[in-house]
Amino acid sequence: MTRFFRTRPALVAYLTCGFPDLATTRAVALAALDAGAEALELGVPFSDPVADGPIIQRASHQALCQGTSLADVLRLAHDLRLQRPQCRLVLFSYLNPVLHFGLGQFSLAARAAGLDGALITDLTVEEAGDYLQLMRAQSLATVFLAAPTSTDARLRRIAGACSGFIYAVSRTGITGTQQQLAADAAQLVRRLRRFTRLPIAVGFGISNPEQFAAAVKFADAVVVGSALVQLIEANPTPAGASQAVSGFIRSLKAAEAVTRTGGLNPMPH
C-alpha cells in the first residue's frame, strides 16, 4: 500500500478556507507547500466549531461572513491540485456541511476535486458506516481523531476505520497554541502503533519550532494550524500572509533538520 506521506516527518498545514478571503487562502496554500509543507488540511468554515479554539473560531466566522461554502473549498482544492500535483490535500470539516451537501455527492465531488481524503471532526467511528463505504468507493482516505483519553478498545476501532493516516490529538480540549507539547502525545502515539501501521500525525496546539522538533521524534507527521491562522490574522493580505506563513514553516523545517542531524533517531514504524 502506498504510504500517504512521501517524507517523514511530514508537515501538514491547516488553513481555514476563506479567511480572510479565498484569494488569500489560495496564495498562502501555495506558499506553504513551496516552503516545505507536504500536505494541506483545507478547513471548511462552520458556524459552531466546537473543537476549535478562539483563533480558528474567529477565522471561521469571518470566512462565513465572506460566504465561503463547502463548494468553494472543493473548487479551491481542484485549483491547488492543478497547481501542485504532488501535494496531499485533506478536507477538514464538521459533519453538518457534508450532510447538507449530501454524503454521496460529497464523496464524488471530493474525488473530482483531487482531494486525497477527509477528516470529519465530529463524526464518530460508530456512526461512520455509510461515510466509510462511500469514501472508500472513491479511493479517498478517511482520517479520524484519536484522543489521549480514548481506551485501547476505542483506539483499535479508530485505527480500523482510518485510511491514509491517523490524527493523534496532542491534548484533550480544543485547538489552539500552547506553550509546551503535552507528554500525552508521545504516549498516545505509542499506544496507537500497537493497532496500526498507518502513519500517525500529531496536532492540536503545536505552535513553535521547539514543539515541532519535539513532535517529530515520535510522530510521522505534524499538523500546524492555529499558529498559521494567527499569522494570517496578523498579516491579512495575500502577500503579507504568504510571507509570514512561508517564513514560519521554514523555521519549523529548520528546527526539524537540526534535530535530525543532532543524532536523534525517530521511532521506528
N, C-alpha and C positions, 0 to 999 in steps of 0.2 A: 504494500500500500504506500502510495506517495505521501511523504510527510508534508504537513500543512505548511510549515515554515522552512525556508531554504537554509537559513542560518540559525545558529544557536550561540548566544541568546538572540532572539528577535525582539525588536522594539515595535510595539503596537501603539499607534497614536489614535486617541479618541477625539473626535470633533463633534460638537453639536451643530448639525447642519442648519444653515440659515441664520447663524449668529456670527456677526451682526447682520449678514445678508449672504445669499448664496454665492455671489461673486467672491466674497472674502473667503468663504469656506473652500471654494474651488482652488483659489490661489494658495491658501495655507496647506491644503491637502497635497498639492503638488510639491510645495516647498518641503513639507515634512518627509515625503518619500525621497526627494532628492538629497535631503540631509542625512538619511540613514534609516528612517523608519521602513520596515519591511511590509507592514500591514496597517490598514486604517480601519477603525471602528467608526462607522458613519451613524451618528446618533440621530434618531428621529425625534423631533421635539414633541413633548406631550404635556398636557395641562396639569397632570398630577404625578410628577416624577418622584414617587415616594422613596426610591432607593438612592436618590441623588442629593448631594449637599447643596448649600446655597449658591455656590458658583455656577453649577450646571443648571440649577433651577432658574436662576436669572437668565442664563443664556437660552434655555428652553422657552421661557416666557417671551423673550424678545423675538426669537425665531418664529413663534406662533403669531406674534403681532405682525410679522412680515408676511404671514400667510403661508409659511413653509409646511408642506404636507409630505406624507409618505411617497406620493407620486413624484414630488420634486426630488426627494432623496434618491429614488430609483433612477431618475434622469441624470442626476449628478454622478451616481455610480457608473452609469453607462459611459458618460463622458470621461471619467477618470480611468476606466478600463481601456478606452481607446488611447488615452494619453500615456498611460504607464501600464502596458500589458502584463508585466511580470509581477505587479504588486498583488497583495492579498487584500480583499475587500470584504468586510463583515458588517452587516447591518445590525445596529443595536437599537432595539425598540421595546417599548412596553406592548402588552398584548392588544390593548384596545384599538390602536390604529391598524393593526394587522387584521383583526376581526372585522373592522369596518371595511377594510379593503377586500376582505374575503380570503380565507386560508388558501383555497385552491388557486385563485387568481394571483395571490401574493407569491406563491412558490413559482408559478410560471413567469411572473414579471421579474422576480429576483434572478432567475436563470437568464432571462433575456437581457437583463441589465448588466450581466457579467459579474454578479456577486459570487463570492466563494461560499458564503453561508450567512447565518444569522444567529443572534443571541436575543431571545425574548426574555427580558429580565424578570418579569413576574409570571412567567409560565412555568409551572411545576412539572416535574417528570411524570407525576401521576396523572396529569391532565393533558399530556402532550401526544397521545397516541395518533390522532388524525394528523397533527402537525408533522410528526416524525415521518409518517408514511408519505405525505405529500412532498416534503423536502427531500427525502431520500430518493423518491422517484425522479427528481430533477438533479440528482447528484450534488446536492447542496449540504454543506456542513451544518450540523446542529450543535450549538455550543450552549452549555448550561453553567450556572454559577454553583460553586461548591464553597460552603462556609466552614470556618473553624468549629462551629457548634454542631455540625452535622455528625450523626452517628456513622459508624463504619458501614452499616447496612444501607444507609442512605447514600453514602459516597459510592458504594458499589453500584447502586441503581443509577445515580447521576452519570458515573463513568460509562455505564452501558448505554445510556441514551445519547451520549456525546459522540460526535464525529468531528474530525478536524483537530480540535484541541479542547481542553477543559480550562475554564476560567476559575482560578482559585482566588477567593476573596481574602485579602491580606488581614482583614479585621472584621468584626461584626459592626453593624451600623451602616451609615450612608457613605457615599463617595465624598471626597474632599482631600485637601492636602493635609499632611500630618508631619510631625517633627521626627518621629522615629518609625522605622519599619517594624511592625509587630512581630514578635517571636513566633506567634501563632502561624504566620505564613509559612515558614520553613517546615514546621511540624505538619501542617495541612498537606503540603506537597509530598512529604514523606509518606503520609497515610494514603494519599491518592495513588502513589506509584505502586501500591500493593494491588490495585484493581485495574490498572490500565497501562498500555504502552503508548498512549497518545501524548503529544506534547502538552505541558501544563504551563499556562500563562498566569502570572500573578498580577493583580491590580487592586485598585481602591487605595488612594492616598499616597502613591509614590510620586514624590514632588521635587526631588533634588538629585544631583549626581551621586551622592553618598548612598542614598536609599536604592537607587538603580543598581549601583555596583554591588550592594549587599544582596539584592534580589537575584541577580544573575548567577550567583554562586550556587543556587539550588533550583532555579526555575528555567524552563526552556524559552520563555518569552516574558516580557514585562509590559504591562499596559499603563500608559501615562495619559491621564485625561484632564482632571481638574486643573492641574498646573498649566496645561496648554490653553484651556479655555480662559483661565485667568490672564494669561499673556495676551490673548486676543482681546479680552475685555479692556486691557490697558492700552492696546495698540489697535484700535478698531478700524483700520484701513487695510485694503489688500496688501499693500507694500509693507506697511508697518507690522502687521500681524505676521506676515510671511517671514520677515527678517527676524522677528523676536522668536518665533517658533523654531525656525531653522537653527538659530544660534543655540537655543536651549537643547534641541535634540543632539546637535553636535557635541555639546558639553556632556550629555549623558553617554554618548558613544565613546567619548574620550575617557571618561571615568571607567567604563567597562574595559577598554583596551588596557588601561593601567592595571586593573585587577588581573586581567588575563596574563599580561607579561610579568606580573609580580609573582607568578608561580602558584596562584590559587587555582586548583583544579575544580571544574564543575562536577556536580554529582552525576555519575553515570546513569544512563537510561535503564 
